Amino acid sequence: MERIRLGRTDMRVSRIGLGAWQFSGDAWGAITYEQAKAVVSKALEVGINFFDTAAVYGRGRSEEFLGRAIRELGARDHVYIATKIHGDWLRRIDILTSVENQRRRLGVDAIDLYQIHWPACWHNTPICETMKTLEELVDRGLVRYIGVSNFPLALLERARSCLSRVDIVTSQNRYNIIEREADKELLPYLRREGIVLIAWSPLAKGVLTGKYTPSNLPTFEDVRRNDPLFTPQNLKLVWPVVEEITRIAKAHGKTPAQVALNWLIRDPWIYPIPGAKTPEQVVENAGAVGWSLSDDEWRTLDRLGWEASQKIIYVTW
Ligand SMILES: NC(=O)c1ccc[n+]([C@@H]2O[C@H](COP(=O)([O-])OP(=O)(O)OC[C@H]3O[C@@H](n4cnc5c(N)ncnc54)[C@H](OP(=O)(O)O)[C@@H]3O)[C@@H](O)[C@H]2O)c1
């Protein structure tokens, strides 16, 4: 698979990564270690070398599964592991404790990319305490690069101003054809500053694959049970976009998931990390790389997706 440099880092990463939230065992339903290992193994086989997990995914289970699989597959020297620290653990003492637990679970000396999962909501931790501690982790060689996730622009700028020796290299945010809040101010800033947007939910949790139709909506037993995107009203609203994605996919002999990811990777500053529950999904998603939508197709999806994104209502009661 095509490799790119991840922003200002020295990491040569596959054009898409793999999200490992699916290994948590709770959020996305039961998964055994062997199933998770099969997903990682297939990802390596198709050339994926960037993996994203988090402390919070299954309370460490995703980190453990990912670290163990990479170790057993003998791949540690060929891959990059990104993880995140829980947004409620951003005091210095908590960061120093968590990073040791995370290195142990992942089985690595240094974490390649260490991200703040979400801003401190409850503990009133000053942002500079957090950022200076992360800088210290880099100095001590415990993590190689630092990033943030789900930060509004003003807080991201403030976080950067706390740092003197390193900088934030990535910002992980929800971004896909139909969920586009980052377009308003964050993405233009990231492009200007050379910070990569790591796009979470790049398939809108499966909506953009076309398999969940407004008239054929399963009763989810997973994290999607309460996701506002899956209300009949919102699914109906975004359905014309999914139909257009499907039409374009047919014209290229591709699948809707491949079109949805290809739309994202047109922008060198966007880095999708689709989650996969099976090796088949990994193979399909890898097929998003190595070809291009036409300018017209890209623009049509851009416009339709943007218009739909502004009509989605996240309020459910
Ligand atoms: N920073 C954050 O706050 C944050 C938040 C969310 C996610 N993330 C990260 O981003 C990653 C991806 O986001 P996500 O898991 O929310 O959503 P996603 O990647 O948009 O969707 C993943 C789901 O879509 C379905 N799928 C994947 N590939 C498919 C294919 N080729 N064909 C059909 N269905 C397919 C699978 O579920 P089904 O088969 O059950 O439909 C899979 O679990 C996560 O693993 C995690 O690493 C970060």
The ligand as a Tripos MOL2 file, in Angstrom:
@<TRIPOS>MOLECULE
LIG
   48    52     1     0     0
SMALL
NO_CHARGES

@<TRIPOS>ATOM
      1 N1        -10.7590    9.8670   19.2680 N.am      1 LIG1
      2 C1        -11.9950    9.4870   19.4670 C.2       1 LIG1
      3 O1        -12.7290   10.0380   20.2910 O.2       1 LIG1
      4 C2        -12.5220    8.3280   18.6570 C.ar      1 LIG1
      5 C3        -13.9030    8.0730   18.6130 C.ar      1 LIG1
      6 C4        -14.3460    7.0080   17.8270 C.ar      1 LIG1
      7 C5        -13.4330    6.2260   17.1220 C.ar      1 LIG1
      8 N2        -12.0860    6.4760   17.2160 N.ar      1 LIG1
      9 C6        -11.1040    5.6640   16.4560 C.3       1 LIG1
     10 O2        -11.4820    5.6280   15.0930 O.3       1 LIG1
     11 C7        -11.6330    4.2750   14.6420 C.3       1 LIG1
     12 C8        -12.7240    4.1950   13.5890 C.3       1 LIG1
     13 O3        -13.9190    4.8480   14.0020 O.3       1 LIG1
     14 P1        -15.2790    4.0530   14.3480 P.3       1 LIG1
     15 O4        -14.9580    2.7090   14.8010 O.co2     1 LIG1
     16 O5        -16.0830    4.9630   15.2140 O.co2     1 LIG1
     17 O6        -16.1020    4.0190   12.9820 O.3       1 LIG1
     18 P2        -15.8760    3.5920   11.4500 P.3       1 LIG1
     19 O7        -14.4690    3.2560   11.1810 O.co2     1 LIG1
     20 O8        -16.5170    4.6710   10.6790 O.co2     1 LIG1
     21 O9        -16.8120    2.2870   11.3390 O.3       1 LIG1
     22 C9        -16.3600    1.0510   11.7730 C.3       1 LIG1
     23 C10       -17.4650    0.0040   11.6220 C.3       1 LIG1
     24 O10       -17.9680    0.0170   10.2870 O.3       1 LIG1
     25 C11       -18.1900   -1.3350    9.8500 C.3       1 LIG1
     26 N3        -17.2700   -1.5640    8.7180 N.ar      1 LIG1
     27 C12       -15.9390   -1.3060    8.6420 C.ar      1 LIG1
     28 N4        -15.4390   -1.6070    7.4330 N.ar      1 LIG1
     29 C13       -16.4840   -2.0540    6.7170 C.ar      1 LIG1
     30 C14       -16.6230   -2.5100    5.3860 C.ar      1 LIG1
     31 N5        -15.5840   -2.5430    4.5440 N.pl3     1 LIG1
     32 N6        -17.8420   -2.9110    4.9560 N.ar      1 LIG1
     33 C15       -18.9040   -2.8780    5.7710 C.ar      1 LIG1
     34 N7        -18.8510   -2.4420    7.0500 N.ar      1 LIG1
     35 C16       -17.6500   -2.0300    7.5120 C.ar      1 LIG1
     36 C17       -17.8990   -2.2520   11.0320 C.3       1 LIG1
     37 O11       -19.0660   -2.4310   11.8260 O.3       1 LIG1
     38 P3        -20.2890   -3.4090   11.4170 P.3       1 LIG1
     39 O12       -19.6930   -4.5100   10.5920 O.co2     1 LIG1
     40 O13       -20.8680   -3.8730   12.7160 O.co2     1 LIG1
     41 O14       -21.2580   -2.5400   10.6720 O.co2     1 LIG1
     42 C18       -16.9350   -1.4060   11.8480 C.3       1 LIG1
     43 O15       -16.9570   -1.7270   13.2070 O.3       1 LIG1
     44 C19       -11.9050    3.4740   15.9350 C.3       1 LIG1
     45 O16       -11.5740    2.1140   15.8180 O.3       1 LIG1
     46 C20       -11.0080    4.2050   16.9260 C.3       1 LIG1
     47 O17        -9.6790    3.7430   16.7940 O.3       1 LIG1
     48 C21       -11.6320    7.5230   17.9630 C.ar      1 LIG1
@<TRIPOS>BOND
     1     1     2 1
     2     2     3 2
     3     2     4 1
     4     4     5 ar
     5     4    48 ar
     6     5     6 ar
     7     6     7 ar
     8     7     8 ar
     9     8     9 1
    10     8    48 ar
    11     9    10 1
    12     9    46 1
    13    10    11 1
    14    11    12 1
    15    11    44 1
    16    12    13 1
    17    13    14 1
    18    14    15 2
    19    14    16 1
    20    14    17 1
    21    17    18 1
    22    18    19 2
    23    18    20 1
    24    18    21 1
    25    21    22 1
    26    22    23 1
    27    23    24 1
    28    23    42 1
    29    24    25 1
    30    25    26 1
    31    25    36 1
    32    26    27 ar
    33    26    35 ar
    34    27    28 ar
    35    28    29 ar
    36    29    30 ar
    37    29    35 ar
    38    30    31 1
    39    30    32 ar
    40    32    33 ar
    41    33    34 ar
    42    34    35 ar
    43    36    37 1
    44    36    42 1
    45    37    38 1
    46    38    39 2
    47    38    40 1
    48    38    41 1
    49    42    43 1
    50    44    45 1
    51    44    46 1
    52    46    47 1
@<TRIPOS>SUBSTRUCTURE
     1 LIG1         1 GROUP 0 **** ****
